Structures are given as structure tokens and as C-alpha cells.
Amino acid sequence: MHAAEVDAESHAWLAASNMLTGAEAIEHFRRSKIGLLAARTNPTVPRDSLRLINDWYNWLFAFDDAFCEGELMAQRASALARALPPLLEILDGRREPDADDPFGLALNELLHRISEAATPAQVDRWRITVKEYLFAQIWEAANREADLIPTPEDYVLMRRITGATYTCFALIDAGGGYRLEAEEWHHPDVRALSDLACDLIGWDNDLLSYAKERGNDKARHNLVTVLATHKSLALQNALREVAEMHNDAIAAFVERRAALEHWASLPVRKYVRGLEHWVRGHIEFSLGSARYVHAWPDGTRWPQAV
């Protein structure tokens, strides 16, 4: 109901933040409609929560473009490592951002807004996932610096962190106005379902963004490239194997969700439903976003999911 107007408000917030450089980047983000991702992945949250989540997603996309895909920062692990301490200190409330640090200023604002909307435990959970995401960017930058394509095992593990998806999962219950207890968040069933949802979202993103990434990063951090390289697969066969892995993950999610039904509280059930919204909403957003559409060459055949 509020998706379009919240997207417009959040884009205005992003444009005024100075995290984007130049009118072209601002227009690209406007056409990308990040707000539709927030709305599709969090379809039942109140308007104020949707705006907060939307702003966080915009921060992540802007940070990714500036620091993780930028020509200088993305290829120099040492430069990226030096950029992280101020952000980590801001997250811990130990320093105020510099006036000329747009990412620090925006992160500090978001931290305060999340703190107003969530419990201290929920804020800590989000803070920890953001730190993990930031450190994982150094791993990616080091791989770029060494011109290294990670192994499938390393990639699957790290993809759950580098995609920042867990930073978004950490806001599912707070945005929805309920609370997962610590023992529920860390329960093996919940962790397994969260990991599987991360895998599904990350691998979908890899399929959708492969053509975009191939131009500026050799698609080094993409499951298609990882499998094609380490298993000596042609592109079409690598696409097919990703689709098979995706179907296996869906089956595992359904099986684990059934096990959860025997003990889960209402907040846990809501959270798992939130994971399902994320998996589906991410696909719907990506297929309609200017960030990904039209990047694939003509004649590409897409494997059909079961």
C-alpha cells in the first residue's frame, strides 16, 4: 500500500546523503526501485518500519557500489580494511562520524533509528551481522587483489555473509513488531532455515546478476563462475548445476520447516514466514529492477526451477 511513496521518500533520503556520486548514480538508484525490494520482502510491516528497512537496503546497495565494486576499493583489501574501523566504532557507539563521511553519518542515523524501534538484544543482533558483512568485504577484496576465484566450499560459506542478507534477516522481527528470544534465534532449526534462505537468495542473485558482474569483476564472486572454474563446466552447464543446487535447497528448507512445526512459538513461525517472503520477494524485485534486467545476452537459456 505504501511501497511507492516510501520508495520515493527513501530515495530522496539517499540522494541527500551524499553516499552517491553524481546525477547518473542517483538516477540509476531511482530506476532500481530499491523500495520495491523492501516492500516485497517485508509485505506486512507497518509504514514506519518499511521506511526504516528501505533506508537500510539503500545504504547497503550504495555501500556495495562505492566500496565493494568501486575500481579502487574493491581491488585493494588494505584500503578497504582501513576504511572499516570508523564504521565499526560508529556501530558500537564509540565515535561520532566525521562530517565528510556520508556512509558513517548515514550508518549512525540508522543505528539510532533502529535502536528506537527495537530492543537492545535486537539491535545487538543487527550490529553483529553488519560487522560480519563488513569484514567479509575484505575477503572479497583480497580475492580480487590476488585474482582468485574461491572454491565452491569457501564460496557457499562466505556468500551467506557477503550478501548482507543476514543484516536484513536481523530486522525481520523488529520490523514486524515482535521479538525472537536469543535461544530461538540460535536454535538449530532456525539457523538452518536462515542459512538455506540465504543460499536461495544468494544463488538467485548470482544467476540474475551474472551478466552485470562479468563486466566489472569477471563475476569472480558468483556461483556460476565458481562452478564453471573449479568443475570445468561450460556456462550453460554451470547454470544448470546452480538450478539443481537451488532445488535441493528448497527441498531441505521444506523438510526443516516441517521439523520446526513441532516446537516453534508464534514469533518463530512469523520469522520463518519472513524468510519465505524474502526468498520470493527478492526474485520478484530482481526481475523488475533496472539493476539486473537487460544485462543478459540474447539467446541465453534459463534452467527452469521445479
C-alpha positions as CSV (number, residue, x, y, z in Angstrom):
1,M,0.0,0.0,0.0
2,H,2.8,2.4,0.9
3,A,5.5,1.0,-1.2
4,A,5.8,3.7,-3.9
5,E,5.7,6.7,-1.6
6,V,8.1,5.1,0.9
7,D,10.4,4.3,-2.0
8,A,10.3,7.9,-3.1
9,E,11.0,9.2,0.4
10,S,13.8,6.7,0.9
11,H,15.4,7.7,-2.4
12,A,15.2,11.3,-1.5
13,W,17.0,10.5,1.8
14,L,19.6,8.5,-0.1
15,A,20.2,11.3,-2.7
16,A,20.6,13.9,0.1
17,S,23.0,11.7,2.0
18,N,25.9,12.2,-0.5
19,M,26.6,8.5,-0.5
20,L,26.0,8.5,-4.3
21,T,28.3,10.5,-6.6
22,G,26.7,12.3,-9.5
23,A,23.3,12.6,-11.1
24,E,23.8,9.4,-13.1
25,A,24.2,7.3,-10.0
26,I,21.3,8.9,-8.3
27,E,19.1,8.3,-11.4
28,H,20.3,4.7,-11.6
29,F,19.2,4.1,-8.0
30,R,15.8,5.8,-8.6
31,R,15.2,3.4,-11.6
32,S,16.4,0.4,-9.5
33,K,13.4,1.0,-7.1
34,I,15.1,-0.5,-4.0
35,G,11.9,0.3,-2.2
36,L,10.1,-2.5,-4.0
37,L,12.7,-4.9,-2.6
38,A,11.8,-3.7,0.9
39,A,8.1,-3.9,0.3
40,R,8.2,-7.3,-1.4
41,T,10.4,-8.9,1.3
42,N,8.5,-7.3,4.2
43,P,5.0,-7.1,2.9
44,T,3.2,-7.0,6.3
45,V,5.3,-4.4,8.3
46,P,3.9,-1.0,9.3
47,R,4.8,2.0,7.2
48,D,7.4,3.4,9.6
49,S,9.2,0.0,9.7
50,L,9.1,-0.2,5.9
51,R,10.7,3.2,5.6
52,L,13.5,2.2,8.0
53,I,14.1,-1.1,6.3
54,N,14.1,0.6,2.9
55,D,16.7,3.1,4.1
56,W,18.9,0.3,5.3
57,Y,18.6,-1.5,2.0
58,N,19.6,1.7,0.2
59,W,22.6,2.1,2.5
60,L,23.7,-1.5,1.6
61,F,23.3,-1.0,-2.1
62,A,25.2,2.3,-2.0
63,F,28.0,0.9,0.1
64,D,28.3,-2.1,-2.3
65,D,28.6,0.1,-5.3
66,A,31.0,2.5,-3.7
67,F,33.3,0.2,-1.7
68,C,32.8,-3.3,-3.0
69,E,32.5,-2.7,-6.7
70,G,34.5,0.6,-6.9
71,E,37.6,0.5,-9.1
72,L,39.9,1.4,-6.3
73,M,38.4,0.0,-3.1
74,A,37.2,-3.3,-4.5
75,Q,40.6,-4.3,-5.6
76,R,42.6,-3.3,-2.6
77,A,42.0,-5.2,0.5
78,S,44.3,-3.0,2.5
79,A,42.4,0.2,1.5
80,L,39.1,-1.4,2.4
81,A,40.4,-2.7,5.7
82,R,41.5,0.9,6.6
83,A,38.0,2.2,5.8
84,L,36.3,-0.2,8.2
85,P,37.4,0.9,11.7
86,P,35.4,4.2,11.7
87,L,32.2,2.3,10.7
88,L,32.8,-0.4,13.4
89,E,33.3,2.3,16.0
90,I,30.1,4.0,14.9
91,L,28.2,0.7,15.2
92,D,29.5,0.3,18.7
93,G,28.6,3.9,19.6
94,R,32.2,4.7,20.4
95,R,32.6,7.6,17.9
96,E,30.7,10.2,16.1
97,P,31.0,10.1,12.3
98,D,33.2,12.7,10.6
99,A,31.3,15.5,8.8
100,D,32.8,14.4,5.5
101,D,31.9,10.7,5.9
102,P,28.5,10.2,4.3
103,F,28.4,6.5,4.9
104,G,29.3,6.9,8.5
105,L,26.8,9.7,9.0
106,A,24.0,7.6,7.4
107,L,25.0,4.5,9.4
108,N,25.0,6.4,12.6
109,E,21.5,7.7,11.9
110,L,20.2,4.2,11.0
111,L,21.7,2.8,14.2
112,H,19.8,5.4,16.3
113,R,16.6,4.8,14.4
114,I,16.9,1.0,14.8
115,S,17.6,1.5,18.5
116,E,14.4,3.4,18.9
117,A,12.4,0.7,17.1
118,A,14.0,-2.4,18.5
119,T,15.0,-4.0,21.8
120,P,18.7,-3.8,22.9
121,A,19.0,-7.6,22.0
122,Q,17.6,-7.0,18.5
123,V,20.0,-4.0,18.0
124,D,22.9,-6.1,19.1
125,R,21.9,-8.9,16.7
126,W,21.7,-6.5,13.8
127,R,25.0,-4.8,14.8
128,I,26.8,-8.2,14.8
129,T,25.5,-9.2,11.4
130,V,26.6,-5.8,10.0
131,K,30.1,-6.3,11.4
132,E,30.3,-9.7,9.8
133,Y,29.2,-8.3,6.5
134,L,31.8,-5.5,6.6
135,F,34.7,-7.9,7.4
136,A,33.5,-10.3,4.6
137,Q,34.1,-7.5,2.1
138,I,37.8,-7.7,2.9
139,W,37.8,-11.4,2.0
140,E,36.2,-10.5,-1.4
141,A,38.7,-7.6,-1.9
142,A,41.6,-9.9,-1.1
143,N,40.4,-12.4,-3.7
144,R,40.1,-9.6,-6.3
145,E,43.6,-8.4,-5.4
146,A,45.0,-11.9,-5.9
147,D,42.8,-12.6,-9.0
148,L,41.5,-15.6,-7.1
149,I,38.2,-17.4,-7.7
150,P,37.2,-19.1,-4.4
151,T,36.4,-22.8,-4.2
152,P,32.8,-23.9,-4.1
153,E,33.0,-24.8,-0.4
154,D,34.5,-21.5,0.6
155,Y,32.1,-19.6,-1.7
156,V,28.9,-21.2,-0.4
157,L,30.0,-20.4,3.2
158,M,31.1,-16.8,2.6
159,R,28.2,-16.0,0.3
160,R,25.8,-16.1,3.3
161,I,27.8,-13.2,4.8
162,T,29.0,-11.2,1.8
163,G,25.4,-10.7,0.5
164,A,24.4,-8.8,3.7
165,T,21.2,-10.9,3.8
166,Y,21.6,-11.7,7.5
167,T,21.7,-8.0,8.3
168,C,18.2,-7.9,6.7
169,F,17.0,-11.0,8.5
170,A,18.1,-9.5,11.8
171,L,15.4,-6.8,11.2
172,I,12.5,-9.2,10.3
173,D,11.1,-9.5,13.8
174,A,11.8,-5.9,14.9
175,G,10.2,-4.6,11.7
176,G,7.2,-6.8,12.3
177,G,6.7,-5.7,15.9
178,Y,7.5,-8.9,17.6
179,R,10.6,-10.5,19.2
180,L,12.6,-13.7,18.8
181,E,14.3,-14.7,22.0
182,A,18.0,-15.4,21.9
183,E,17.5,-19.1,22.2
184,E,15.0,-19.1,19.4
185,W,17.3,-17.0,17.1
186,H,20.2,-19.5,17.7
187,H,18.0,-22.7,17.6
188,P,19.5,-25.2,15.1
189,D,16.2,-25.3,13.1
190,V,16.1,-21.6,12.9
191,R,19.7,-21.3,12.0
192,A,19.4,-24.0,9.3
193,L,16.4,-22.3,7.8
194,S,18.1,-18.9,7.8
195,D,21.2,-20.4,6.1
196,L,19.1,-22.1,3.5
197,A,17.1,-18.9,2.8
198,C,20.5,-17.1,2.5
199,D,21.6,-19.7,0.0
200,L,18.5,-19.4,-2.1
201,I,18.6,-15.6,-2.2
202,G,22.3,-15.5,-2.9
203,W,22.2,-18.1,-5.7
204,D,19.2,-16.4,-7.2
205,N,21.1,-13.2,-7.1
206,D,24.1,-14.8,-8.7
207,L,22.0,-16.1,-11.6
208,L,20.3,-12.7,-12.1
209,S,23.5,-10.6,-11.7
210,Y,26.0,-12.8,-13.6
211,A,25.9,-10.7,-16.7
212,K,26.3,-7.5,-14.8
213,E,29.2,-8.8,-12.7
214,R,31.0,-10.3,-15.6
215,G,31.8,-6.9,-16.9
216,N,33.4,-5.3,-13.8
217,D,34.6,-8.2,-11.6
218,K,34.9,-11.1,-14.0
219,A,31.9,-12.4,-12.0
220,R,34.6,-13.8,-9.6
221,H,32.2,-13.9,-6.6
222,N,29.4,-15.6,-8.4
223,L,28.4,-19.3,-8.0
224,V,28.1,-19.7,-11.8
225,T,31.8,-18.7,-12.3
226,V,32.9,-20.7,-9.2
227,L,31.3,-23.9,-10.5
228,A,32.4,-23.3,-14.1
229,T,36.0,-22.7,-13.0
230,H,36.5,-25.4,-10.4
231,K,34.4,-28.1,-12.1
232,S,35.4,-27.2,-15.7
233,L,31.8,-26.6,-16.8
234,A,30.5,-24.7,-19.8
235,L,28.3,-21.7,-18.9
236,Q,25.1,-23.5,-19.6
237,N,26.1,-26.5,-17.6
238,A,27.1,-24.2,-14.7
239,L,23.7,-22.5,-14.8
240,R,22.0,-25.9,-14.7
241,E,24.0,-27.0,-11.7
242,V,23.1,-23.8,-9.8
243,A,19.5,-24.6,-10.6
244,E,19.9,-28.1,-9.2
245,M,21.5,-26.8,-6.0
246,H,18.7,-24.3,-5.7
247,N,16.1,-27.1,-6.0
248,D,17.9,-29.2,-3.4
249,A,18.0,-26.2,-1.0
250,I,14.2,-25.7,-1.4
251,A,13.6,-29.3,-0.6
252,A,15.8,-29.0,2.5
253,F,14.0,-25.8,3.6
254,V,10.6,-27.5,3.3
255,E,11.8,-30.5,5.3
256,R,13.4,-28.4,8.1
257,R,10.4,-26.2,8.3
258,A,8.2,-29.3,8.9
259,A,10.5,-30.3,11.8
260,L,10.2,-26.8,13.3
261,E,6.4,-27.1,13.5
262,H,6.7,-29.4,16.5
263,W,8.2,-26.8,18.8
264,A,8.0,-23.3,17.3
265,S,6.4,-20.4,19.1
266,L,4.3,-17.8,17.2
267,P,7.3,-15.4,16.8
268,V,9.4,-18.2,15.3
269,R,6.7,-19.1,12.9
270,K,6.4,-15.4,11.9
271,Y,10.1,-15.2,11.4
272,V,10.2,-18.3,9.1
273,R,7.3,-16.8,7.2
274,G,9.5,-13.7,6.9
275,L,12.3,-15.8,5.4
276,E,9.8,-17.1,2.8
277,H,8.8,-13.6,2.0
278,W,12.4,-12.7,1.5
279,V,13.1,-15.6,-0.9
280,R,10.1,-14.9,-3.1
281,G,10.2,-11.1,-2.8
282,H,13.9,-10.9,-3.8
283,I,13.1,-12.8,-7.1
284,E,10.1,-10.6,-7.9
285,F,12.1,-7.4,-7.2
286,S,15.2,-8.5,-9.2
287,L,13.1,-9.4,-12.3
288,G,11.7,-5.9,-12.4
289,S,14.8,-3.9,-11.4
290,A,16.8,-1.8,-13.8
291,R,19.8,-3.1,-11.8
292,Y,19.6,-6.5,-13.5
293,V,17.2,-6.6,-16.4
294,H,18.5,-6.4,-19.9
295,A,22.1,-7.3,-18.8
296,W,21.9,-10.9,-20.1
297,P,22.8,-11.5,-23.8
298,D,20.1,-12.6,-26.3
299,G,19.7,-16.3,-26.6
300,T,20.6,-17.2,-23.0
301,R,18.5,-20.2,-21.9
302,W,17.4,-20.2,-18.3
303,P,17.1,-23.5,-16.4
304,Q,13.5,-24.0,-15.2
305,A,13.1,-24.5,-11.5
306,V,11.0,-27.5,-10.5
